[in-house]
Amino acid sequence: MWKLLLILVFFGFGHVLKAQEAYYVTPIAKSKLKKVNESLTALDWEQAKILAEHLVKQYPEWPEAWRVYAEVYQQTGDLRSSESAVRQLVKLDSLSYPEAFRWIAEWTFNRGQYAEALKNINRYFSFIHDTLSLPYRTRLLHSSIRFALGQKSRGDIGIPQKQAGLVNTSDDEYFPSLSVDGSVLVFTRQTKAVKTPIEKKPQEDLYYLNYSDSAPGVPQPFAYPINTTGNEGTQSIRQDGRLMFFTACSRPDTKGGCDIYYCVKSGEKWSHPVNLGNPVNSRYWESTPFLAPDGKTLYFSSNRPGGHGGMDIWQVTLQPDKSWSPPKNLGASINSPLDEMSPILLVDGRTFFFASNGQVGMGGFDLYVTDLSKPGFSDSPKNLGYMLNTNYDEDGITINAQTNTGLFASNRDSLNGKDIYQFDASPFIPDHRIITLTGKVTNRLTGLPLGARVDLQPHGDSLISSVDADPVSGIFLLGIPDRPAYRLGAVYPGFLPYSQYFSKDSVNNSGKVFHSIELEPIEQGAAIILENIFFAFNSFDLLPESGSDLAEILNLFRQNPGIMVEIAGYTDNVGTDEYNIILSQKRAESVMKYLISRGINPGQMIAKGYGRSGPIATNETEEGRRLNRRTEIKVIRLK
C-alpha cells in the first residue's frame, strides 16, 4: 500500500447536497466559504487556515465548513486535524460524503487499525454500485484491509529483531546488502537534519561492515569519491563483495535527477565510481540496482515511460561488448500501477524478492517473493506476511542463504526511525542450503595472481554463478545451490581455459569449498584437461553437460585465430586396447566435429585417440577411472 497523500478536493464537495438542505446556508456563509476556496486556489495557506477556523467556529453545524477545513489542513500537512474534520463531517452528514469513509479507512489502515478500516471501507462500498469501476487504489485498499486482518489473526510469530552491533543508530539505516557468505555488509545511513545557525540538511552516505569470526566490527563510511557531499544510497554488492552498484543524485555526469553508478574493489582500494550511462540511466529516476549472481543481469527500479505506473522494476543484460541491453520491464505480474523497488535474486536463479506499495499488503511498502523461473512469472508474488511486514514501510531486503537469515529495513520504531532488522528467511527459500566456493587464481608458471572470470555451474543446469577474481590477490568468492556435482571454470586473456569437475562429496559440512586455480599461459606445448566434456556410456555422443567447456574452446579459437591444437581422447582400462583406441579416437573427433559445425577451421585441429595409455590416476577405483576418461587440448602451434 501507499502512505497517505490526501487530495481532499477529490471529494467533489464543492456544492451543497440534498442532505444539507435541512441546514440553512446564509449568503454570508456562502461568501466566507468562497473566500476560503479563493485562498486555497491562490496557495495562501495561512490565510486559508485563518478563514477556515473562523468558518467552523461560526457555523459548527454546517458540513461544508468542515469539508473545506479538512482540505486546508491536509494541504498544510496537518493530517491529524484534517482527519478530525472529516470525522466531524460524517457525524453531521453521513449520506452526502461517502468518500469520507474511504479516507477514514485509509487513515486507519495506514495506522494498523485494520478493524476500524474494514468498518469504514464497507460503509463506503455500501454507496457504490459498480465496484469494478473504482480506482485501483481503492480496490487495493479494500483487499489489503481484509488481507491484513487475516494476517493479524495468525498471531505475532517470527518477530524480526534489530540487527545486533553498531549498525543501527538514532539516524536512519536502510538498504542492507550482504556478500554471499555474509562476511561483508553494506548499507545506507541518512543523518537527520540538524537545526543550527547554519542548518545541516539530511546527508545520505554508504557504509560497510566486515564480520570476523561472527563478530561484527564498527561500520565505516566509504571514502570519497564514493561518498560525497551529495546523496549516495540504495546500493547492492556483488556476491563476492568486490563490485558495488549504487544510486547517486545530482552529480555532474548524471543523466537525470538520480543515476546508477558502479565501482570495483581491487585489493583494498575501490575504484572511482562510473555512471552506467545509457540505456540504463535516463532523464528519469533510476535506483535500487542489483546484479544477479550470473554477473551479467542487472535489475533496477525506474519511473521511465513504458512501465505500469510509478517506479517499476526493469532488467538489463551485459553484452559481450560490455554494453547493456535495452531495459526490459518485468511485467504486470510484478509491477503494479504504484511503486516497486529493491529487487534481489538469490543464487538459485529463481527466488526473487522485492518491495512494493502496489500489491495487497499490510500497509506502506511490503516485502514480496516470487519465482522467476516460471513462464511469465505466472505465480502472483507472495507477501512475506506479518510481522515481517507491518503498516509501516519495509524494504531493502537481502538474504544470507548459507545461514538462511535475512535483513531488511523498516521504520516501525517511531523513536529511532528506520533501522535494519534480521529475520529467519528459511520459509521463503526453496533451496535451503547453498555452497560457497572460495579460492585463488594464479599463473601456473609465475605464481602471480590473475583477475580471471570464475564460473560455477551445477551439472545439468543452465544456472551459472560468476565473479571476477581480485586482480591484486587472485582471491574469488561465489555461491551456488547445493547439488550432486559441479563444473568450475575460469578464463583469462592469454591463458588456456580452466575446467574442473567436483562432486558434493568434496563439500564440507559447513557448505564451504576452497579450490586453487592455476591457469596455463597460451604457448606452444601448453595443455589442459577438460574435465567437463562428457559422452554417453560406451559411446562417442557428446552429452549436454559438455556445453560450457565446448563454449570456452570456441572462444579460445576466436580470440586466438592463429592457434592450432590437438584434441586428445583418453579412456580408462575397461575393455580391450583396440576398443579403447577406437572409442577415444571417435570421442576426440566428436569434439572436433562440434567445433567445425560452429565455424572453426578444420585445419586448426587434429583429433587423436590414445585409448587407455597415459593414465593420470589409478584404474582401481571408479573416481580414478573417471579421471582417466578425459579430453585434453594441447597447443601445437601459434602464429
C-alpha positions as CSV (number, residue, x, y, z in Angstrom):
1,M,0.0,0.0,0.0
2,W,0.9,3.7,-0.1
3,K,1.5,6.2,2.6
4,L,-1.4,8.7,2.7
5,L,-1.2,11.7,0.4
6,L,-4.7,13.1,0.6
7,I,-6.2,15.2,-2.1
8,L,-9.5,16.0,-0.5
9,V,-10.6,18.0,-3.4
10,F,-11.3,14.6,-5.0
11,F,-14.3,14.5,-2.6
12,G,-16.1,16.7,-5.2
13,F,-17.9,18.5,-2.4
14,G,-17.9,22.0,-3.9
15,H,-21.7,22.1,-3.8
16,V,-24.4,21.6,-1.2
17,L,-26.0,18.2,-1.5
18,K,-29.6,17.2,-0.7
19,A,-28.9,16.1,2.9
20,Q,-27.7,19.5,3.7
21,E,-30.9,21.2,2.8
22,A,-32.1,20.9,6.4
23,Y,-29.2,23.3,7.4
24,Y,-30.0,26.8,6.1
25,V,-26.9,28.4,4.5
26,T,-26.9,32.1,4.6
27,P,-25.5,34.2,1.8
28,I,-22.8,35.5,4.2
29,A,-21.8,31.9,5.0
30,K,-21.5,31.1,1.3
31,S,-19.4,34.2,0.8
32,K,-17.0,33.2,3.6
33,L,-16.7,29.7,2.1
34,K,-15.9,31.2,-1.3
35,K,-13.1,33.3,0.3
36,V,-11.5,30.1,1.8
37,N,-11.6,28.4,-1.6
38,E,-10.0,31.5,-3.2
39,S,-7.2,31.4,-0.7
40,L,-6.6,27.7,-1.4
41,T,-6.5,28.5,-5.2
42,A,-4.0,31.3,-4.5
43,L,-1.9,28.9,-2.4
44,D,-2.2,31.3,0.5
45,W,-2.2,28.6,3.2
46,E,-2.0,30.8,6.3
47,Q,-4.9,33.0,5.2
48,A,-6.9,29.8,4.3
49,K,-6.3,28.4,7.8
50,I,-7.5,31.6,9.5
51,L,-10.6,31.8,7.4
52,A,-11.4,28.0,7.7
53,E,-11.1,28.2,11.5
54,H,-13.4,31.1,11.7
55,L,-15.9,29.3,9.4
56,V,-16.2,26.2,11.6
57,K,-16.5,28.3,14.7
58,Q,-19.3,30.4,13.2
59,Y,-21.1,27.5,11.5
60,P,-20.2,24.3,13.5
61,E,-23.3,22.5,12.2
62,W,-22.5,23.2,8.5
63,P,-20.9,20.1,6.9
64,E,-19.3,22.2,4.1
65,A,-17.4,24.3,6.6
66,W,-15.8,21.1,8.0
67,R,-15.2,19.9,4.4
68,V,-13.1,22.9,3.5
69,Y,-11.4,22.9,6.9
70,A,-10.3,19.3,6.3
71,E,-8.9,20.3,2.9
72,V,-7.0,23.3,4.2
73,Y,-5.3,21.2,6.9
74,Q,-4.5,18.4,4.5
75,Q,-2.8,20.9,2.2
76,T,-0.7,22.4,5.1
77,G,0.4,18.9,6.2
78,D,-1.6,18.6,9.4
79,L,-3.3,15.3,8.7
80,R,-4.4,14.8,12.3
81,S,-6.6,18.0,12.2
82,S,-7.7,17.1,8.7
83,E,-8.9,13.6,9.8
84,S,-10.7,15.2,12.8
85,A,-12.5,17.5,10.5
86,V,-13.5,14.6,8.2
87,R,-14.9,12.6,11.2
88,Q,-16.9,15.7,12.2
89,L,-18.1,15.9,8.7
90,V,-19.6,12.4,8.6
91,K,-21.2,13.0,12.0
92,L,-23.1,15.9,10.6
93,D,-23.9,14.2,7.3
94,S,-23.3,10.5,6.8
95,L,-25.0,10.3,3.5
96,S,-23.7,13.1,1.3
97,Y,-20.0,12.5,1.7
98,P,-19.3,8.7,1.0
99,E,-15.7,9.4,0.1
100,A,-15.1,10.5,3.7
101,F,-15.5,6.9,4.8
102,R,-12.8,5.8,2.2
103,W,-10.4,8.4,3.6
104,I,-11.0,7.3,7.1
105,A,-10.5,3.7,6.1
106,E,-7.2,4.7,4.5
107,W,-6.1,6.7,7.5
108,T,-6.8,3.9,9.9
109,F,-5.3,1.3,7.6
110,N,-2.1,3.1,7.5
111,R,-2.0,3.2,11.3
112,G,-2.6,-0.5,11.5
113,Q,-6.2,-0.1,12.9
114,Y,-7.5,-2.7,10.5
115,A,-10.8,-3.5,12.2
116,E,-11.9,0.1,12.0
117,A,-10.6,0.4,8.5
118,L,-12.7,-2.5,7.4
119,K,-15.8,-1.0,9.0
120,N,-15.3,2.3,7.1
121,I,-14.4,0.7,3.8
122,N,-17.5,-1.4,4.0
123,R,-19.5,1.7,4.7
124,Y,-18.0,3.3,1.7
125,F,-18.7,0.3,-0.5
126,S,-22.4,0.4,0.5
127,F,-22.7,3.6,-1.6
128,I,-21.0,2.0,-4.6
129,H,-23.0,0.1,-7.2
130,D,-20.1,-0.7,-9.7
131,T,-17.1,-1.6,-7.6
132,L,-15.1,-2.8,-10.7
133,S,-15.0,0.8,-12.0
134,L,-13.4,2.1,-8.8
135,P,-9.8,3.3,-9.0
136,Y,-7.0,0.8,-8.5
137,R,-6.0,2.3,-5.1
138,T,-9.5,1.9,-3.7
139,R,-9.8,-1.7,-4.8
140,L,-6.3,-2.3,-3.4
141,L,-7.2,-0.7,-0.1
142,H,-10.2,-3.0,0.3
143,S,-8.3,-6.1,-0.5
144,S,-5.4,-5.1,1.7
145,I,-7.5,-4.4,4.7
146,R,-9.0,-7.9,4.5
147,F,-5.6,-9.4,4.0
148,A,-4.1,-7.6,6.9
149,L,-6.9,-8.7,9.3
150,G,-6.3,-12.3,8.3
151,Q,-2.5,-11.9,8.9
152,K,-3.1,-10.3,12.3
153,S,-5.3,-13.2,13.4
154,R,-2.4,-15.6,13.0
155,G,-0.6,-14.1,16.0
156,D,2.7,-12.5,16.4
157,I,5.1,-15.2,15.3
158,G,8.7,-14.9,14.0
159,I,9.1,-11.3,15.2
160,P,12.2,-9.8,13.4
161,Q,14.9,-8.4,15.7
162,K,17.0,-5.3,15.2
163,Q,20.4,-6.1,13.7
164,A,22.9,-6.6,16.5
165,G,26.0,-4.5,16.9
166,L,26.6,-0.9,15.9
167,V,24.7,-0.8,12.6
168,N,21.6,0.9,13.9
169,T,21.8,4.4,15.4
170,S,19.4,7.3,16.0
171,D,19.9,8.1,12.3
172,D,18.2,6.1,9.6
173,E,19.8,2.9,8.4
174,Y,18.4,1.0,5.4
175,F,19.1,-1.0,2.2
176,P,21.4,-3.6,3.6
177,S,23.4,-5.8,1.2
178,L,25.4,-8.9,2.1
179,S,28.1,-10.9,0.4
180,V,27.1,-14.5,-0.3
181,D,28.9,-15.8,2.7
182,G,27.7,-13.0,5.0
183,S,31.2,-11.7,5.7
184,V,30.5,-8.2,4.3
185,L,27.5,-5.9,5.0
186,V,27.0,-2.6,3.1
187,F,24.1,-0.3,3.9
188,T,22.9,3.3,3.6
189,R,22.8,5.7,6.5
190,Q,21.0,9.1,6.4
191,T,21.9,11.5,9.1
192,K,19.0,13.6,10.3
193,A,18.7,17.3,9.7
194,V,20.2,19.5,12.5
195,K,18.9,22.9,13.3
196,T,21.9,25.2,13.9
197,P,22.8,28.7,12.9
198,I,23.8,27.1,9.6
199,E,21.1,24.4,9.1
200,K,22.6,21.0,8.4
201,K,20.5,19.1,5.8
202,P,20.0,15.3,5.8
203,Q,23.0,13.5,4.4
204,E,22.8,10.1,2.8
205,D,26.0,8.0,2.6
206,L,27.2,4.4,2.2
207,Y,28.8,2.4,5.0
208,Y,30.4,-1.1,5.1
209,L,31.0,-3.6,7.9
210,N,33.3,-6.6,7.9
211,Y,32.5,-9.6,10.0
212,S,35.3,-11.6,11.6
213,D,34.6,-14.9,13.3
214,S,30.9,-13.9,13.5
215,A,31.8,-10.8,15.5
216,P,30.7,-7.5,13.8
217,G,33.1,-4.7,13.6
218,V,32.4,-1.0,13.5
219,P,30.6,0.3,10.4
220,Q,32.9,2.6,8.3
221,P,31.8,5.2,5.7
222,F,33.1,4.7,2.2
223,A,35.7,7.3,1.3
224,Y,35.5,10.0,-1.3
225,P,34.8,9.8,-4.2
226,I,32.1,7.1,-3.5
227,N,30.6,9.2,-0.7
228,T,30.4,12.9,-1.5
229,T,28.6,16.0,-0.1
230,G,25.7,14.8,-2.2
231,N,23.5,11.8,-1.5
232,E,24.5,8.2,-2.2
233,G,22.4,5.2,-1.3
234,T,20.2,2.2,-2.3
235,Q,23.3,0.2,-3.1
236,S,24.0,-3.5,-3.5
237,I,27.2,-5.5,-3.7
238,R,28.0,-8.5,-5.9
239,Q,28.1,-11.8,-4.2
240,D,31.9,-11.5,-3.5
241,G,31.6,-8.0,-2.1
242,R,34.0,-6.6,-4.7
243,L,31.6,-4.9,-7.1
244,M,29.1,-2.3,-5.9
245,F,26.2,-0.6,-7.7
246,F,24.6,2.4,-6.0
247,T,22.4,5.4,-6.6
248,A,23.8,8.9,-6.6
249,C,21.9,12.2,-7.3
250,S,22.8,15.4,-8.9
251,R,26.4,14.6,-9.8
252,P,28.0,16.5,-12.7
253,D,27.7,13.4,-15.0
254,T,24.1,12.4,-14.1
255,K,21.7,11.8,-16.9
256,G,18.7,12.7,-14.7
257,G,18.0,13.5,-11.1
258,C,19.4,10.2,-9.8
259,D,21.5,7.7,-11.7
260,I,23.1,4.3,-11.1
261,Y,26.9,4.1,-10.6
262,Y,29.3,1.2,-10.1
263,C,32.8,0.8,-8.6
264,V,35.2,-2.1,-8.2
265,K,37.4,-3.2,-5.3
266,S,41.0,-4.3,-6.2
267,G,42.9,-5.4,-3.1
268,E,41.8,-2.9,-0.5
269,K,41.1,0.0,-2.9
270,W,37.8,1.0,-4.5
271,S,37.8,2.5,-8.0
272,H,36.3,5.8,-8.9
273,P,32.5,5.5,-9.4
274,V,31.4,5.2,-13.1
275,N,28.0,6.2,-14.4
276,L,26.4,3.2,-16.2
277,G,25.2,5.6,-18.8
278,N,22.5,4.9,-21.5
279,P,20.4,2.8,-21.8
280,V,20.3,2.1,-18.0
281,N,20.3,5.7,-16.9
282,S,17.9,8.2,-18.4
283,R,16.5,11.6,-17.6
284,Y,14.1,9.8,-15.3
285,W,14.8,8.4,-11.8
286,E,16.9,5.1,-11.6
287,S,17.5,3.5,-8.2
288,T,17.9,0.3,-6.1
289,P,20.2,-1.7,-8.5
290,F,21.0,-5.4,-8.0
291,L,23.4,-7.5,-10.0
292,A,22.3,-11.1,-10.3
293,P,24.6,-14.0,-9.4
294,D,25.3,-14.7,-13.1
295,G,27.3,-11.5,-13.1
296,K,25.6,-10.0,-16.1
297,T,21.9,-9.4,-15.3
298,L,21.1,-6.1,-13.6
299,Y,17.8,-5.3,-12.0
300,F,16.8,-1.8,-11.0
301,S,13.9,0.5,-10.4
302,S,12.9,3.4,-12.6
303,N,9.9,5.6,-13.3
304,R,10.7,5.9,-17.0
305,P,7.9,5.7,-19.6
306,G,6.7,2.3,-20.8
307,G,6.1,0.9,-17.3
308,H,2.9,0.0,-15.4
309,G,2.9,3.1,-13.2
310,G,5.2,4.8,-10.7
311,M,8.5,3.1,-10.1
312,D,8.8,-0.3,-11.9
313,I,11.5,-3.0,-11.8
314,W,13.5,-3.3,-15.0
315,Q,16.1,-5.7,-16.3
316,V,19.2,-5.2,-18.5
317,T,21.9,-7.7,-19.6
318,L,25.6,-7.2,-20.1
319,Q,26.5,-7.9,-23.7
320,P,29.8,-9.4,-24.9
321,D,31.0,-5.9,-25.9
322,K,30.4,-4.8,-22.3
323,S,27.4,-2.6,-23.3
324,W,24.0,-3.1,-21.6
325,S,20.9,-4.3,-23.5
326,P,17.8,-2.1,-23.8
327,P,15.9,-2.2,-20.5
328,K,13.1,-4.8,-20.2
329,N,10.2,-4.2,-17.9
330,L,9.5,-7.3,-15.7
331,G,5.8,-7.0,-16.5
332,A,2.5,-6.7,-14.7
333,S,2.9,-9.8,-12.6
334,I,5.5,-7.9,-10.6
335,N,5.0,-4.3,-11.4
336,S,1.8,-2.6,-10.3
337,P,0.3,0.9,-11.0
338,L,2.1,2.1,-7.9
339,D,5.8,1.6,-6.9
340,E,8.1,-1.4,-6.9
341,M,11.8,-1.4,-5.8
342,S,14.7,-3.1,-4.1
343,P,14.9,-6.3,-6.2
344,I,17.2,-9.2,-5.3
345,L,17.7,-12.6,-6.9
346,L,19.2,-15.5,-4.9
347,V,21.9,-17.8,-6.2
348,D,19.3,-20.3,-7.2
349,G,18.5,-18.0,-10.1
350,R,14.8,-18.1,-9.4
351,T,13.9,-16.8,-6.0
352,F,13.2,-13.1,-6.4
353,F,12.4,-10.6,-3.6
354,F,11.2,-7.1,-3.9
355,A,9.3,-4.3,-2.2
356,S,6.0,-2.8,-3.3
357,N,3.3,-0.4,-2.1
358,G,1.0,-1.5,-5.0
359,Q,0.4,-5.2,-4.1
360,V,-2.1,-6.5,-1.5
361,G,-0.3,-6.0,1.8
362,M,-0.2,-4.7,5.4
363,G,0.3,-1.0,4.5
364,G,3.2,1.1,3.3
365,F,5.9,-0.8,1.4
366,D,5.8,-4.5,2.0
367,L,8.2,-7.3,1.0
368,Y,7.3,-10.0,-1.5
369,V,8.8,-13.1,-3.1
370,T,8.1,-14.7,-6.5
371,D,9.6,-17.4,-8.7
372,L,11.3,-16.0,-11.9
373,S,11.8,-19.5,-13.4
374,K,8.1,-19.8,-14.2
375,P,7.0,-18.6,-17.6
376,G,5.8,-15.1,-17.3
377,F,6.3,-15.3,-13.6
378,S,2.9,-16.9,-13.5
379,D,2.6,-17.1,-9.7
380,S,1.4,-14.0,-8.0
381,P,4.0,-12.5,-5.7
382,K,3.7,-13.8,-2.1
383,N,3.6,-11.3,0.7
384,L,6.1,-12.3,3.3
385,G,3.4,-11.7,5.9
386,Y,3.1,-10.3,9.4
387,M,5.3,-9.4,11.3
388,L,7.9,-9.1,8.7
389,N,5.5,-6.7,7.0
390,T,3.6,-4.1,9.0
391,N,1.6,-1.0,8.4
392,Y,5.0,0.8,8.2
393,D,7.5,0.7,5.3
394,E,9.5,-2.5,4.9
395,D,12.0,-2.6,2.0
396,G,15.7,-3.1,1.1
397,I,15.8,-6.9,1.7
398,T,19.0,-9.0,1.5
399,I,19.5,-12.8,2.2
400,N,22.4,-14.8,3.5
401,A,21.3,-18.1,2.0
402,Q,24.1,-20.0,3.7
403,T,22.7,-19.3,7.2
404,N,19.0,-18.8,6.0
405,T,18.9,-15.3,7.6
406,G,17.7,-12.2,6.0
407,L,18.0,-8.4,6.7
408,F,15.6,-5.7,5.8
409,A,14.8,-2.1,6.7
410,S,11.7,-0.8,8.5
411,N,10.6,2.5,10.1
412,R,8.4,0.7,12.6
413,D,10.4,2.2,15.5
414,S,8.8,5.7,15.9
415,L,11.7,6.8,18.2
416,N,14.7,5.8,16.2
417,G,13.4,6.0,12.6
418,K,14.4,3.5,10.0
419,D,16.6,0.6,11.2
420,I,17.9,-2.7,9.9
421,Y,16.1,-5.9,11.1
422,Q,17.1,-9.6,11.0
423,F,14.7,-12.5,10.4
424,D,14.6,-16.2,9.6
425,A,14.4,-16.5,5.8
426,S,14.2,-20.3,5.5
427,P,10.4,-20.4,4.9
428,F,10.9,-18.3,1.8
429,I,14.0,-20.1,0.3
430,P,13.3,-23.3,-1.8
431,D,16.9,-24.4,-1.8
432,H,17.7,-24.1,1.9
433,R,21.4,-25.0,1.5
434,I,24.0,-23.4,-0.7
435,I,27.7,-23.9,-1.0
436,T,30.2,-21.1,-1.2
437,L,33.4,-21.6,-3.2
438,T,36.5,-19.5,-2.4
439,G,39.9,-19.8,-3.9
440,K,42.7,-18.1,-5.7
441,V,43.6,-17.8,-9.4
442,T,47.3,-17.7,-10.4
443,N,49.6,-18.0,-13.4
444,R,50.9,-21.6,-13.2
445,L,54.3,-20.6,-14.4
446,T,54.9,-17.5,-12.3
447,G,52.5,-18.0,-9.3
448,L,51.3,-14.4,-9.8
449,P,47.6,-13.7,-9.2
450,L,45.1,-13.2,-12.0
451,G,41.8,-11.4,-12.2
452,A,40.2,-14.2,-14.1
453,R,36.4,-14.7,-14.6
454,V,35.4,-17.7,-12.5
455,D,32.2,-19.6,-13.1
456,L,30.5,-22.3,-11.0
457,Q,27.7,-24.3,-12.5
458,P,25.7,-27.3,-11.3
459,H,25.8,-30.2,-13.7
460,G,22.7,-30.5,-15.9
461,D,21.6,-26.9,-15.0
462,S,21.8,-23.7,-17.0
463,L,22.3,-21.8,-13.8
464,I,25.7,-20.1,-13.6
465,S,27.3,-18.2,-10.7
466,S,30.0,-15.9,-11.9
467,V,32.5,-13.4,-10.5
468,D,35.9,-11.9,-11.4
469,A,38.8,-12.8,-9.1
470,D,40.6,-9.9,-7.4
471,P,43.4,-8.8,-9.8
472,V,45.6,-7.9,-6.8
473,S,45.2,-11.1,-4.8
474,G,43.6,-13.5,-7.2
475,I,41.0,-14.4,-4.5
476,F,37.4,-15.2,-5.5
477,L,34.2,-16.0,-3.8
478,L,30.9,-17.2,-5.2
479,G,27.9,-19.3,-4.2
480,I,25.5,-21.8,-5.8
481,P,22.7,-24.1,-4.6
482,D,23.7,-27.5,-3.2
483,R,23.8,-30.1,-6.0
484,P,25.4,-33.5,-6.6
485,A,28.1,-32.2,-9.0
486,Y,29.5,-29.0,-10.4
487,R,31.6,-27.5,-13.1
488,L,34.2,-25.0,-12.1
489,G,35.6,-22.9,-14.9
490,A,38.0,-19.9,-15.2
491,V,39.1,-17.8,-18.2
492,Y,41.6,-15.0,-18.6
493,P,43.0,-13.4,-21.8
494,G,46.3,-15.1,-22.9
495,F,45.6,-18.3,-20.9
496,L,44.0,-21.6,-21.8
497,P,40.5,-22.1,-20.2
498,Y,40.3,-24.0,-17.0
499,S,37.8,-26.7,-16.3
500,Q,37.4,-28.7,-13.1
501,Y,34.7,-31.2,-12.0
502,F,33.9,-31.7,-8.4
503,S,31.2,-33.5,-6.5
504,K,29.1,-32.9,-3.4
505,D,31.4,-35.3,-1.6
506,S,34.1,-32.6,-1.6
507,V,31.9,-30.1,0.2
508,N,32.4,-29.9,4.0
509,N,29.6,-29.8,6.5
510,S,29.5,-26.0,6.6
511,G,28.9,-25.9,2.8
512,K,32.2,-24.3,2.0
513,V,34.8,-25.3,-0.5
514,F,38.3,-23.9,-1.2
515,H,39.9,-24.5,-4.6
516,S,43.0,-23.0,-6.1
517,I,43.1,-22.5,-9.8
518,E,46.3,-22.4,-11.9
519,L,45.9,-21.1,-15.4
520,E,48.2,-22.2,-18.2
521,P,49.6,-19.5,-20.5
522,I,48.9,-20.0,-24.2
523,E,52.2,-21.1,-25.7
524,Q,53.4,-24.0,-27.8
525,G,53.2,-27.3,-25.9
526,A,50.8,-26.0,-23.3
527,A,48.0,-28.5,-22.5
528,I,44.9,-28.6,-20.4
529,I,42.4,-31.3,-19.3
530,L,38.7,-30.5,-20.0
531,E,37.1,-32.3,-17.0
532,N,33.6,-31.4,-18.1
533,I,33.5,-33.0,-21.6
534,F,31.1,-35.9,-21.2
535,F,30.0,-38.7,-23.5
536,A,27.2,-41.3,-23.3
537,F,28.3,-44.7,-21.8
538,N,30.4,-46.7,-24.3
539,S,29.6,-44.0,-26.9
540,F,31.1,-41.0,-28.6
541,D,27.9,-38.9,-28.4
542,L,28.5,-35.7,-26.6
543,L,26.2,-35.0,-23.6
544,P,24.6,-31.6,-23.0
545,E,26.7,-31.2,-19.8
546,S,29.7,-30.6,-22.1
547,G,28.2,-27.3,-23.4
548,S,30.2,-24.9,-21.2
549,D,33.6,-26.5,-21.8
550,L,32.9,-26.6,-25.6
551,A,31.9,-22.9,-25.5
552,E,35.2,-22.0,-23.9
553,I,37.2,-23.9,-26.5
554,L,35.2,-22.0,-29.2
555,N,36.2,-18.7,-27.5
556,L,39.8,-19.9,-27.4
557,F,39.9,-20.2,-31.2
558,R,38.0,-16.9,-31.8
559,Q,40.4,-15.0,-29.5
560,N,43.5,-16.7,-30.9
561,P,42.8,-17.0,-34.7
562,G,46.3,-18.4,-35.5
563,I,46.2,-21.2,-32.9
564,M,46.5,-24.9,-33.8
565,V,45.6,-27.6,-31.3
566,E,45.5,-31.3,-30.8
567,I,42.3,-32.7,-29.3
568,A,43.3,-35.8,-27.4
569,G,40.9,-38.5,-26.2
570,Y,41.7,-41.0,-23.4
571,T,39.8,-43.9,-21.8
572,D,40.0,-46.0,-18.6
573,N,41.3,-49.6,-18.7
574,V,37.9,-51.2,-19.1
575,G,37.8,-53.1,-22.4
576,T,40.4,-54.1,-24.9
577,D,43.2,-51.9,-26.1
578,E,41.9,-51.9,-29.7
579,Y,38.3,-50.9,-28.5
580,N,39.6,-48.1,-26.3
581,I,41.8,-46.7,-29.1
582,I,38.8,-46.6,-31.5
583,L,36.5,-45.1,-28.8
584,S,38.9,-42.4,-27.7
585,Q,39.6,-41.5,-31.4
586,K,35.9,-41.2,-32.1
587,R,35.4,-39.1,-29.0
588,A,38.2,-36.7,-30.0
589,E,36.6,-36.5,-33.5
590,S,33.2,-35.7,-31.9
591,V,34.7,-32.7,-30.2
592,M,36.4,-31.6,-33.5
593,K,33.2,-32.0,-35.5
594,Y,31.3,-29.9,-32.9
595,L,33.9,-27.1,-33.3
596,I,33.8,-27.3,-37.1
597,S,30.0,-27.1,-37.0
598,R,30.4,-23.8,-35.1
599,G,32.7,-22.3,-37.8
600,I,36.2,-23.3,-36.6
601,N,38.7,-24.1,-39.5
602,P,39.3,-27.8,-39.5
603,G,42.9,-27.1,-40.5
604,Q,43.5,-25.7,-37.0
605,M,42.7,-29.1,-35.3
606,I,44.0,-32.6,-35.1
607,A,42.0,-35.3,-33.3
608,K,43.9,-38.1,-31.7
609,G,42.8,-41.1,-29.6
610,Y,45.2,-42.5,-27.1
611,G,43.0,-45.2,-25.6
612,R,44.0,-46.4,-22.1
613,S,47.5,-45.1,-22.3
614,G,48.8,-42.2,-20.1
615,P,46.6,-42.7,-17.1
616,I,46.6,-39.8,-14.6
617,A,45.0,-41.8,-11.8
618,T,44.6,-45.4,-10.6
619,N,42.2,-47.5,-12.6
620,E,41.3,-49.5,-9.4
621,T,38.6,-47.1,-8.3
622,E,35.6,-45.5,-10.0
623,E,36.9,-42.0,-9.3
624,G,40.3,-42.9,-10.8
625,R,38.7,-44.3,-13.9
626,R,36.5,-41.2,-14.2
627,L,39.7,-39.0,-14.2
628,N,41.3,-41.2,-16.8
629,R,38.3,-40.9,-19.1
630,R,39.2,-37.4,-20.3
631,T,39.6,-34.9,-23.2
632,E,42.8,-32.8,-23.4
633,I,43.6,-29.8,-25.5
634,K,47.3,-29.3,-26.5
635,V,48.7,-26.2,-28.3
636,I,50.7,-27.4,-31.3
637,R,51.4,-24.1,-33.0
638,L,50.9,-20.3,-32.6
639,K,51.1,-17.8,-35.4
